[in-house]
Amino acid sequence: MFGYYLELAIRSLKRSPGLTALMVLAIGFGVAASMTSWSVFRAVSGDPIPWKSSQLFVPQIDAWGPNGRSADGDPPNAMDYTDAVALMRDHRAKLQSAMYEISPSIVPADAAKHPINVSGHAVYSEFFPMLDVPFKYGTGWSARDDQNRAQVVVISSKLNQKLFGGANSVGKSINLERQDYRVVGVLNDWNPQPRFYDVVNSGGFSTEGDAVFMPFQTAIQAAIPNDGNTNCNAVPKESGFVGLQHSSCVWIAYMAELDSASAVTAYRNYLNGYARDQQQAGRFSWAPNNRLRNLPAWLDSQHIVPSDTKVSLLVAFGLLLVCLVNTVGLLLAKFLRRSSEIGVRRALGAPRAAIYTQFLTEAGIVGAAGGVLGLLLTAVGVASVGWVLPKDIAALARLDVSLLLLTLLVAVIATMLAGLYPTYRASRVQPAWQLKSN
């Protein structure tokens, strides 16, 4: 029976090609706009480590006092060297790591080749198990390597491919800033988006993942400078990298793993106690004003999801709604124009359910056609978002299978919903009145 209704619907749509084309275009453009915006929003607002994000916390120490707080009273979003090292030394979390961004030069073994700059982070050994970083070869370094300031590194699979042809390079050496470092691990492909472990310096998104990780204190000892943001509330008393370490400038990111509510409470109490100790020592002259947010709350507080993606999503769904309203009007005009046909069918005994089924089938066909057009336009939209958004964010938008299915589903369901009212009006046609008027 459905085949019969499908045949009637196709025949009806062919009788009004202009009207059919208008409805398909309206649905296609509306769905494409909303799905393109959704693909971007989905990419930038996703949880980068959903199985563990509720256990990862970012502490903030108020090292600047009232004059250095944000409008909402928050302390700086990074730490100075003194506080970061003190928290690492006290080690009150299950796992934790201070970190800062680096950009060292790799000096090739072949003297004829030019050095290359790579991006990376100086971290502690607990960084890797805390963030469940995947390894292809080897593993991270040990806590003893942290203490001994060992000259070891973990490199990305991409850098390993460039330097060693993708072979297992564990135990081999690379020359960073004219010093040899032993490779202890090679990562699998790993570039979480947003780059949650240091959003202050990355802005949350980066098309290129970190190529090198090295021990925090090894980088400090080698005077490898911070390549990320540095904010100061006063001019450092000493110059250079050593002066930065002795200053109140904030430039170090910090993350801790706390796996229970009691651990969170204990760590929060520790932070307040630490701030009071600094107050008694004369370093702080203000009451504790610390923060401890889990990862989702931290990303939200840093406004990682660009506001323009939220606005564009709302505008796109608003456009879809306008297109659906137009489709309702077009379907209503098309269906009511067939009142005579409906009257005859009803007089011959066709139930209202048959009218509903036929006209909703017709709306479904329009939706499916609009969905196919929407797929093509969505592909164009996803490929073109780089014109209006930063490249690091635009690169995250992808037309995958789930988006393809969602586009078709939205188009069909939205059109059938739009067809409910016109179908209802058509089914209420009185056969006696129609036969008499004809």
C-alpha positions, 0 to 999 in steps of 0.5 A: 500500500505504501508503494501506491501512496509513494507513486501518487506522491511522486505524480503529484510533485511532478505536476507542480515542478516549480513549487516542488523545487521551491520547497526542496531549495528551502529545506536544502538551504535551511538544513545545510546552514544549520548542519554546517554550523552544528559541525563547527559547534560540535567540534569546538564544544566536545569534551576532549577526555570524557572518561576522565574530565570530571577528575581533572582539576585546574588550581588557581592561586591568587598571587597578585591580590585584588588589583590583579583579579578579573572583573568576576574576582578570579585570580590569574589563570596561570601560575608563577614559578614559585607557586607551581614548584611549591605545589609540585613539591607538596604533591597533594593530588593523586597525579599532577603536573606543572607545564609551560610551552616551549619551541626548541630547535632540533639540530639535524645530524646532517650538518647540511640540513637547517635546524627546525623549530618544533612546538612542545611542552615542558612537563612532569612525568605524571603528565602522561598517565594523568591524561592517558596519553597514548604511546606507540613506542616506549613510555614516559620518563620516571619521577627520578628523571624529573628529580635528576633533570635527565636529558630525555624526551618524548616525541610525537609520531609525526616528528618520529616519522620525520627524523627516524622514518617512523621506526622505533626510536626509543634509545636514540638521541636527538639534538635540541638546542645543541644538547643531546636528549635520549628518546624514551617514548613516541606518542601515537597520534594525539592532538586533543581538541580543545587542547585542554591541558594548556588552553591559556597558551594554545587558545584551546585549538591547534591544528598541529599537536605538540612534537616534543615533551621534556622534563620541566626542570630539565627545560628550566636548567637548560634555560629553554624559554617560555614560548607561551603567554607571560603576564606580569603585574610588575616588572621583574627585578632581574632580567632574562629567564632567571628573572622570570622565575624569580618574578611574580609573572604568571606563565605556567599551566597546572593540572591535577587529578583528584578522583573523589569528592573527599580528595577535591575537598582536601585539595581545596583546603590545602590551597587555602592553607598554602595561601595563608602560609604565604600570607604569614610569610609576608608574600601575600597581604590579602585573604586566600582567593583561590579557585579549583575547577574541574576540566569542563568548568575550567574550559567554560570559564576560559570561554574556549568555545568562541562566541561567534560559533554559538551565535552562528548556530542560533542564526542557522537554526533560526534560518531553518525555522524560517525555511520550515515556515515557508515550506508549511505555507507552500505545502498548505497551498499545494494541498488545499488546491487539491480539495476537489480530489480529496472530496472525491476520494473521501466520498468514495470511502477513503478514510482520513488516515489514507489522506494523512498517509498520502500527504505525509508521504509527499512531505517526506519525499520533499524532505528527502530531496531537500536532505540530498541537496542539504548534504551537497550544500553542507559539504560546501559549507564545511569546506568554506568555514575557513573563510569566516573562522580561524583556521585552527577552528575551521580545520576541526569541522568535518563531514563524517558519517554521523553528520551525513545521517543527521543531515538527512534525518533532520531534513526528513523529520523537519519536513514531515513536521512542517507537513502536519498542519497542511495535511490536517487541513487537507484531511478536514475537507468536507466531501459533500461540500466539495462535490456540491461546489464542483 
